[in-house]
Amino acid sequence: MSLLPLCVDLDGTLIKTDTLFELTVRVLKQSPWLLFLLPFWLIAGKQVLKNHLSQRCELDAALLPVNPDFLAYLRTEYAQQRPLYLVTGAHERVAKHIANHYGFFTDVFATNDNGNLTGKNKAALLVQTFGAKQFAYAGNDSVDYPVWEQAGECILVNAPPAIVTQAKQQFTFSKQFDLPAALSFKVILKAIRLHQWAKNVLIFVPLLAAHQVMDPQRVIDTLLAFLAFGCCASFSYIINDIGDLDADRKHHSKFRRPFASGALSIPAGIALALALITVTILLSVGLSNGFMLTLLAYFLTTNAYTLRLKYIPVLDVAILAGLYTLRVIAGGFAAHASVSFWLLAFSCFIFFSLAIVKRVSELLTVKTENDEVIMCRGYWTSDIPVLISLGTASALMSVLVLALYINNPDIMMLYASPVISG
């Protein structure tokens, strides 16, 4: 008995992500102004939108996260000479590129100028090509229901728990692969990088330096500022991770991040980012205008850094140092405490040094993996000695500023025992 030809969906089935959103992110990263054209392309039809996006960008098929068990199954079926077809709503330009990468598909059916190949359109094409109940179909979402209705064999891959429950009530699946658990709180925490909120402790520095920790209102305002900065920072982390998908997938450890690995979808990330920025605004409304302006400056700078500035050598570390210093300034506005020149000078020097340490550590990792001179984040591995010298000098300057501050007569008057005596 010959096996039915197996028709395989692409987005969410063969791969864990959606090529439409992957293309949109890359196109907007290259040309942000195209954001204003997206609605017009969509109004003209999804196939028009997909055509425009696929013309402007090409995905690296080797980097797209796959469903490993299902991929192994397809390779086994191919070895047994079963006909495999890639049938997808993605544009045919994208679909053929991915099919060529895997090399085991007999043919490709995809969206083109004739229409968007999803749902009923896909079902009609497969019935016309193979006949009703004369093909097997592997899919993952409710949009695949019309296709499963016409398929002689149904296969479920990477479907969300709600879809699994609903689909099993309507269809009988011969095989199931890579069924994910419900979206866990742990994945969300990883996406917002909650551990990075520790950096925002700097917001409390002006409150401590002003000796106002016993003032309840100032403490509450500073705590609100801390939470607002945390949510704003998490928003930027999500935007950064979505914008850096290819780079993260090539990295030795960052490929495990939720968006790079496909554990969290791009639409879910965008929804989470919008929720975070809404919470940020709500937390900031009751604080001073100075704090809100500082937070706005932080927001604009972090996103400019994500999109362009982090690739400019030296400027990138200067911006990182500035972002840390902005936290200190914001803390001053939140606590209604003055931030001295000494504190700002110390912050600039010490954080500039720490930012360079971060870059040097990245370059050393690259150098360990490959001894040849290569570029990473705009730097060459041969720049390491210069960066170390620059970072050391900046660290020493921070020590000098701190020493001068401590020896200032006005500062010494604040403490009962400013001098160590025998």
N, C-alpha and C positions, 0 to 999 in steps of 0.2 A: 504493500500500500504506500503510494507516494505521499509525501508530506505536502500540506497546503503551503503555497507561497506565503512567507511571513512579511507583513508590512509593519514597519517600525516608525513610530512617531519620534521626533527629534527633541523638541523643547520639553524638559521635565521627564523625559523617558530615557532616551539614549544618553543625554547629558542632564545634569542636575540644575541647569540654569535655563534662561530664556534668551534666545539669540536676539530678539527684538530689543529687549532692554539692554543687553550687552552692547549692541550696536549704537543705541541711543546715547548711552553713557560715553562711549568713545568719540562719537561725532560731536557731542556737546563739549567735551573736553578739548577737542581740536578747534572747534569754532562755536563758542558759546552763543553768538548772535543767532545761530540757526534755531534756537529755542523758540523764537517768534514765528518761524515758518512751520514748526511741527503741527500746530493745530490746523493749518490750511492743508497740509499734506494728508492729515488724518480725515478731514472733511471730504477730501477727494476720494477716499477709500483706503482701507488698510494696505491693499497691495501697492498703492502709490507711495504711502509712507515707507513701507519695507523696501521698495525699489530705490527711493532716494537715499535711505540710510545705507543700503548695501553698496551703492555706488561710491559713497564717500569713505567707507572704512571696510577693512577685511579682518575677520576674526582669526586668531591663531588657533586652529582646531586642536593642536597638540596640548594647549593649555586649558581647554574647557573641561571642567570637572565632570567625570562620567559616573554612571552607576556600575561599579566593577563587576558585581555578580551577573548582571544582565549582559554586560559586554562579553564576559567569558562564555555565557550561554550562546550568544550570537556567533562567536568564533567556532564553537562546537558545532552548531547547526550548519555553518558555512562549510566546515570540514566534511560534513555528511552530504554536501552538495544540495542543500536546501536553498531555494531561491530567496534572497533577501531584498527587500525594497525599502528605501527611505521615503516615507510619506509624511510630509510636514507642512505646517502653515508658514514656515520660514521662507524667505525669498529663495528662488531657485539658485541664485548666485551663491548664497551662503550654504544652501543644502548640498550643492555639488562639490563645493570646496571641502566640506566636512566628510562627505561620502568618499571622496578621493583619498582623504587622509586615512580612513579605515580600510578601504580597499576590498571590502567583501560585499558591497551592495551591487545587485544586478542592474538596477536602474533607480532613478530619483523622480518622485512626483512632488512638486512644491508650488508655492505661490508664484505667479507670474503676472503679466499684464492682463491675462484673461480672467483673473479673479483670485480671491483669498482662499487658499485650500485648507479650510478648517470645517469641523462639524459636518453638516449635511452635504456641503460641497465635496468634502473628502470622501464621505460615504458613497455619494453618487459616482464619483470617478472610479473608485475601487470596484463597485458593482459593474460599471460599464467595462472595466478592464478585465476583471477576473470572473465576474458573475456572483450573484448572491450566495453567501455561505461557502464560497470557493476560495477564500483567503483567510489567513490568520492575522490578527491585529494586536499590537502591543501599544498600550497608551497609559495615561496617568491621570486624566482629569475628566470633569463632567462634560467638557466639549467633545469628548470622544464617545459619548453614549450613542449617537447616531451610527457611528462606524461599528461599534461592538454589536449593535442590533443586526447588522448585515454580515458580520463575520462568522465564519465556520468555527473559529477557535479564538478565544479571548485571553489575553495575557495582561496582567496588571503590574505596572512598574512604578516605584517611587511615588505612590499616591498618598496624599494626606489622609490621616485617620478618618476624617469625616467622609471623604470620597470613598474610602475602602468600605465603610459600613453601608453607605448608600448604594454603591455599585454592586456589592455582593447580593443585595436584595433583588437586583434586576438581571444580573448576568452570572453565568458560571465560568469561572476562570480556570484554565488548565494549569497555569503557572503564575506564581507571584514572586516578584523580586524587589529587593532593596526598599521594603516598606518602612518609611521613617516613623519614629515615634512622634507624638504631639510636640509642637514647638516648646522647648524647655526654657525655664527661666534662666538656666545656666547659659544657654546660647545668647539670650538677650543681654545678659550681664557682660558676656565676652565681647559682644558687638559694641556696647557703649563704653567698654574698657573702664569699668568701675574702679579698678585698682589705680588708674591714672588720676583719679580725683585727689589722691594724696598730694599732688602738686599744688592744689588750691588751698592747702594749709597756709600758704604764704599770705593769704588774705587776712589771716589773724595777726600777722606780724605788727602792723601799725597799732592795733589794739593793745598788744603786749608792750610795745615800745612806749606807748603813751600812758602806761600804767592805769588803764581804764577797764581792767578785766572784772571789776566788781560792779560795773554799771550794767544793770540787766538789759536796758533798751539797746545799748551799744553792742552788747553780746548777741542779742537776738538779731539785730540788723546785720551784723557780721556773719552770723550763721546763715541768714537768708542769702547774703551775697555769695557765701561759699557754695550753697546749693545751686544758685543761679549760674555761677561760673562752671560748676560741674556739668549741669545739663547743656550749657552752651558748648563746652569742650566736647562732650559726648556727641552732640550734633556734628561738630567738625570732624570727629574721628570717623563717624559713619560716612560722611561725604568723602573723606580722604580714602577710606577703604573701598568704597564703590568706584572712585576715580582711579584707584591704583590696582585694579584687578589683575592685570597682566603681570605687573611688577611683583605683586604678592605671590602669584602662582609660580613665579620663577624662583622665589626666595626659599632658602633651605628650611625656614620655620614658619614664615608668614603665610604659606600656602594653606595652613590649617585655620586661618581666620574665617569667621562665619560666611562672609560673602565670597571670598576666594574659593572656599571649599564647596560652596553651594548649600551649606547648612541653613543659610538664611537668604531668601530671595531679594532681589533688588527692589521690587515694589514694597515688600515688608520693611526693608531698610529705610526707604523714603518715608513711609508712614510713621515709622519709629522716630525718624529725624524731625518730622513735622510736629509730633507730639512733644518732643524734647524742647524744641524752640518755643512752643506755646507755653510750656511750663516755665521756661526761662523768663519770658515776658511777664507772666503772672507774678513770679517771685520778685521781679525787679521793680514793678510798678510802685510799691510803697517806699522804695529807697530813694536816695538823693539823685538829683539830675547829674551830678558829677559822676556817680557810680554808673548810671545808665549810659552816659557818653563813653566812659572807659570800657564798659562791656561791649558797646557797639564797635569801638575801635578794635577790641580784641576779636570780635566776631568777623569783621571785615578783613583784618590782617591774617587770621588763621585760614580763612578760605582763599585769600589771595596767595598765601603760602602753599596751600594744597594744590591750587591750579597751576601756578607758575613759579613762584619765588623760591621754592625749595630746591630748584634745579640750578640756581645761580650761586656759584661758590662764594664763600665768605659772607655774602649777604644773607644766605640762609641761616647761618649760625648767629648772625647779628639779630635777625628777626626772632629766632628762638629765645635769645637772651631778652629781647624787648618784650616778648609775650610773658615771660616770667616776671619781669619788672612791672608790667601792667597789672598783674595780680596784686602786687604790693600797693600800687597806686589805688586800685579799686578798693582794697581793704581800708585805706585811709579815708576815702570818701564814704564808705559804708559805716565806719565807726566814728565819723566826724572827728578824725584825728589827723593832725598835720604829719606829712611825710618829709623828713629832713633830707637835705642834699646828701648827707653822709650815707643814709640808708639807700638812696637811689644810686649813688656812685658804687657802693659796695655791691648792690644787686646787679648792676650792669656788668661789672667785672667778673664776679663769681659765676654768673649764669652764662656769660660768653665763654668762659673757660669750660663749664660743664657741657655746653652745646658742642664745643670742639671735641671733648672727650667722646660724646656720642658718635660724631662723624668718624673719629679715628677708630673707634671700636668696630664700626661697620666696614671700614677699609681694611682693618686687620683680618676680619672674617673672610673678606674676599681674597686677600693676599694669602691666607692660610690654604684656601681651597685651590688657588691657582697662582703660581709664582710669577707669571708674566704681568707686565704693567697694563692694567685695565681701568676703565672708568666706572665710578659708582657715585650716583647723586651729584654729578658734575665735577667730582674730584678724581684725580688719578692716584693710584696706589703709591706712586712716587712722591706724592705730596705729603705723606705721613710725617716725615721729619719736620717740615715747615709748620704743619698744623700743631704738632707737639710743642714746638718752640713758642708758637703764638698762644696756645692754651696755657702753658706754664707761666708766660709773662703776665697774662691776664689774671691768673690765680694769685700771683705775687702782688699785683696791684691791689687786688681785693684785700689781701692781708695788710698792706700798707694803709689803705683807707680805714680799715677796722682799728688798726693801732692808733692812728691819728684821732679817730673818733673817741676811743676809750680815754685818750690822754687829754681830751678837751676839758678845760676847767668847768664849763657849764654842765657837762655830762657827769663829771665826778661828784658834783653836788647832789645828784639824784640818789646816790647810794651811801649807805651808812659806813661801809668799809671798802672804799674804792681801791685801796692799796694793800697788798699783802705785806704784813709786817711780822717779824720774828718775835 
